[in-house]
Amino acid sequence: MALHVLVAEDSPTIQQSVRELLEAALFSVVGQAYDGEEAIQLTDSQQPDIVILDHCMPRLNGVEAARAIARAHPGLPLILLTMAVTEYHIATAFCAGVRGYVLKVDAEDDLVRAVHEVARGAIFVSPGASRALCERYLPAVDPQ
């Protein structure tokens, strides 16, 4: 059975690319939202298995939408699709209920894997974002 995915992305071009990527991986895209409020409404009506949220959307951004969706649908896997690579953005997303953090520049390589990972209950962070976290928390090591 294919996983049902809702995609919230305000750029029609990126939204179409994400849809094509997901459908090529045999996921069923059950809805497409253009802002955070629409994402919340479609999540309620479509009951997807996973929601992918763009970070920067009108009316409610992806983190605000994730927070509202996580409250209304506890345990629903949420993935944030973003350009932001700072520790603050990553921490804020996970505190809002996101379980996948995918950088847009890596989406072609990472998004399908992220959907699989969060669907089975794991956490996924794009390598570029995890690198930013490691650089912040791991002390510099002298290789000698």
N, C-alpha and C positions, 0 to 999 in steps of 0.2 A: 504494500500500500504506500502510495506517495505521500510525503509530508506536505501539508498545506501551509503555505507561507504567505504572509501579508508583507508588502513592500511599501514603505513610506519614504518618499524621496521627492523633493520639489522640482528637480531638474528632469524634464521629460526624456532627455537623451540618456541620462544616467539610469533613470527608472527603466527604460526600455532595455538597456544593456544588462542591468541586473536581472530583469525578467528572462531575457534570452539565456543568460548564464545559468539561472536556476532551472529553467525548463529543459535545457540541454542535459542537466544532471538528473532529470526526471522528477523534479519537485513540481508541485501544483501551486501556481500563484493564484490565490483565491481573492486577492484584492490589491488595489494600488491606491495609496493616499498621497496627497500633495502637501499636506501640512500635519502638524501634530494632533490637532483636534480631530481631523478626519481619520487619522490613524487610530485614535481611541474609539471613535464611533464604529469604524469597520472591524476593529478587534472584537467589539461587543457583538456585532451582527454576524460576522463571518466565522468566528470561533477558530482562528488559525492555530496550527501546531507551533508555529514560530513567527515572530514579528521582527522584521529588519527595519531599523529606523535611521534615517539620515540625521546627523547631528544638527546641522543648520537648516531648519525649516521655518516657514512663517507661522504665526499665531502661537504655536508651542514648539520649542525645539525638541530634538530627539530625546534629550535627557529628561526634560519635563514630561514629555509624553510617556517615556519609559516608567517614570515614577508613578504616574496615574494608572498605567496599564498594569504594572506590578501590584498595585494596591487592589485593583478590581479583579485581577486574574493571577493570584499567587501561583508561582511555579511555572508560569508560561515563559518559555525561553525567549529572551530578547537579545538582539544583536544590534550594536551601534555601528553604523557605517560613517566614517569620518575622515577628515584631513588632520585633525588635532592629535598631536603626539606628546603633549606635556603630561607630567605626572598628575597635575591638577585635573585635567580633562579625563584621564583614565580613571582616577579614583572617584571622581564625581559620577561617572557613568556606572561604575560597579556599585556604588552606594545607592544609586537610583534603581537598581534591580537588573541591570544589563549583565548578561553572562557571556557575551561575545563582543569583542572590540576589534573591528576590521578597518584597516586603513584603506581609503579609496584607491590609493596608488597600488595597493596589493590585492584589491578585490578579485581580480581575475584568477589569481593564484590561491587566495585564502577564503573567499566567501563560501564556496561549496563545502570546504572542510569545516569551516566554522559552524555551518548549519548542522552538519553531521555531529560535530562535537557537542554543541549545546543541546541537540535533540536527545542525546544519550545522557545528559546531566553533567557534562564536563564544562569547563571554562575554556574559552579560546581567546587568545590575544595575538594579533598579527605580530610577526617577528620584529618589525620596525618599532612597534609600540612597546614590546617587551624589552627591546634593547634600551629604550629610553628609561624604563623602570630600573633595569639592571644598572645602568650607568649612574642613576641617582642613589641607589641603595647599596651597591657593592663598592667597597673601597678600592681605590686604585692600587693595583698590585705591581710591585717592581718584579719583573721577570727574573732578576738575578738572585 
